């Protein structure tokens, strides 16, 4: 199975400022554009799987962004430092640990190996980034419970824990790249393993024939889950699906 994706969003700031010049006013506009495009290819044993479910695949995404500043008719365009190409092999596995006629509990793990290669940039510190990339291994153990209510309705809830098993960040750049006398190459490598965050979610799904509607809420926390939802990382989702 495979699919292509394209997503974009834009923020715009308009400002008019009084200044003591002959123009009397200075008009400014800042546009920030972000977009991702790429594709995902996966292979799985669904829907024939009965006990162990697995899926393997790879995602390739291009992330681009730029900021465009307009001041009194003068336009300046700057490419963002976060522009990159990412290639992410992934493997997911799950199996039911409890099951009845109308309910089941699934235990699984999702593992990704992100490879992120950033564009060469020229930043304000006069450093030309020749080679900046991140390689890692991330795994997310998870548990999900589902309960069918009749033929069309289902409620679900679950929890997942994200763990950065291995992260390696390598940065190689040319300092003072525009000065032949002081130009030199520098680099650093950082390796770490980071405990992540826990995410809990709950929702409901309505399905009739080849149409489904799903709504869920989600919250993430790093410390005590008994403190409740604080709203900082709260997310609500609503989606519709048509199956062919």
N, C-alpha and C positions, 0 to 999 in steps of 0.2 A: 504494500500500500504506500502511496506517496501523495504529497500535496505541496502546493506552492503557497507562499504567503507574501503579503505586502501590507505594511502598516505605517502610518505616518501621523504626526501631529505637529501643530504649529502654535507658538505663542507670539503675541504682538504687543508691543508697548508703544504708545503714542504720547508725546510730551510737548508742551509749548512753554517756553521759559522767557520771561522778560529779562532783557539784557540792556546794558547801557552802550549801545552801538547805534550806528546809523540805521541798521535794519530794524531796531526796536524790539523785534522778537526773534527767537531762535526756535525753529521747529525741528523736532527729532522723532525718528521712528526706528524701532528695533524689532527685527523679525528673526525668530529662531525656528529653524526647520529641522526636524528629526525624521528619519525614515529607516525602516528595515525591509529587506527583501531577500528571499532565499527559498529553500525547500527542505522537506523532510521525507525520508524514505525508511519504511519499517517493514519487517517481516515477523510474523507471529504465528502461533499455533491456534489462534482463535478463528472461528467459533467451535472447532472440533475438540478443543481441550476439555477434559472432564475433571482432572485433579490438579495438575500443575499448569499455570498459565505463564507464558513467556513472550517477550517481544524484544527484538534487536533492531537497531537502525542507526541512522546518522542524520544529523541536521547541519546544514550549511547556511549561514546568515551573514549578510553584508549590512553593517550599521554605518550610516552616514549622518552627519549633522553640520550645520553651518549657521553663523550669525551674520546678518546683514544690517548695517547701521546706515541710516539716511539722515543727514543733517543739512537742512537748507539746500536740498538738491544734490548734495555730494553723497555718493554711495560707496561704502566700504564693505567687502565681503570677506569673512574669515572662516576657514574650515576648523571645526571643533577638534579638540585633542582626543576625543573618545572614538573617532572613526576607526573601525576595525573590521576584520573578517574572522568569523569564528567557525570552526569545524568541531562538531560534538558527537562522537560515537556514544551510543547509549544501550543499556540492557536492563530490562525490567522483568521481574519474576514474582509470582504470587500463587498462593494456594489456600483453599478453605481449611480452617482449623475447627470450625463448628458449623453445622448445617442442619436445618429442619425443613419442613415443607415450605414455609413462608419466610424463612430468615436464614441468614448465613453471616459468618464472620471470616474475613479474609486477612491473611498476613502476607506481607510482601516487602520487596526492596527495589528501589529504582537507583541505578548507577549511571553516572555520566563521566566522560573524560573530555572536558572542554579544552580546546586548543584555540587561543585567541591571539591574533596577530594584528597589532596596531599600525596605523599608517605612520609614515615618516612625517615629522612635524618640525616646525621652527617656533619655539616658544619664547616668552618674554625674557627668559634668563639667558638668551643667546646660546641655547643648546639645541643641536640638531639631532633628533632621535633617529638613529640609523636602524636600530633593531630593538623593539620592545614587544615582548610576548609573555603570555601566561599559560601554563600547562597545569592541569590539576586532575584530581580524582574526587568526585563527590558522590556520596551515597545517602539515600533517604529510606530508612526502614519505616514502614507504615502499617497501620491496621485500619480496617474498614468494616463497618457493620451495616447490613441492609435488611429492611423489613418490608415485605410486600403487604399492601392493604388493598385487598381485592384484586381485580384484573388490571386496573389502570394506574394505581397509585403505588408509590414506593417512597419510604423515608430512609435516610442514611445519615451516618455520622462516622467520623474517624479522626485519627491523629497521625502525624508524621514528624520525624526528627531528622533534620538536615545536618550532615557532618562532612566537613571538608577534610577528607582523609589525608590529602597531599596537595599542596599548592607550591608551585615554583614560578617565581617572577624574575625575569631577566630583562635588564635594561642596558642597552649599549647606545651611547650617544657621543657626538662630537661637540665638545665645549669650545666656545669662541670660534665657531665655524667660519665667521666672516673676517677673521684676523689671522693672516698667514703666520705671524710671529708667535702667537700664543695658542694657535689651534692645536688641540690634542684630543685623543679618544679616551673616554672613561666608560666603565661598566660596573654593574653590581648584580648579584644574584641573591634572592631571598627564598628560602624554603621553610614552610611552616605547615602545621596541622592544627586545624581550628575546630573546636566544638561549636555547633551551630545553634539553631533555634527550633523550637517545637511549634507546630501549626496544628490547630484543631479546626474542624469544619462540621457543619450539619446542614441538611437540606432536604428537599422533596422533589420528586420527579413524577410527572404525569405523562403516560404514553398511551396512544391510541392508534392502532394500525401502524403506519409508517411515519407518524409524527410524534415528537416528544417535546415537552417543555420542562425545564429544570431551573430551580432557584436554590441558592445556598448562601450561607454566611461563613466567614473564615476569620480567624484571628491568630496572630503569631506572638510569641513571647520568648524571652531568653531566660527568665528567672522562674518565679513561682506561678504555676498555672492556676492555683487556688485564689490568686488575687483578682481573677475575673478579667473581663474585657475592659481595657482602658481606653479603647478607641484609637490608639496611635497606629496600630497595624490592622485595623478592622477593614474587612472587604466584603462587599455584597455582590453577588453575581446572578444574572438571569440569562438563560440561553434557550434557543429553540433549535430543533434538529429535524431534518427530513431525511429519511432513509430510502434508498433506491435499490 
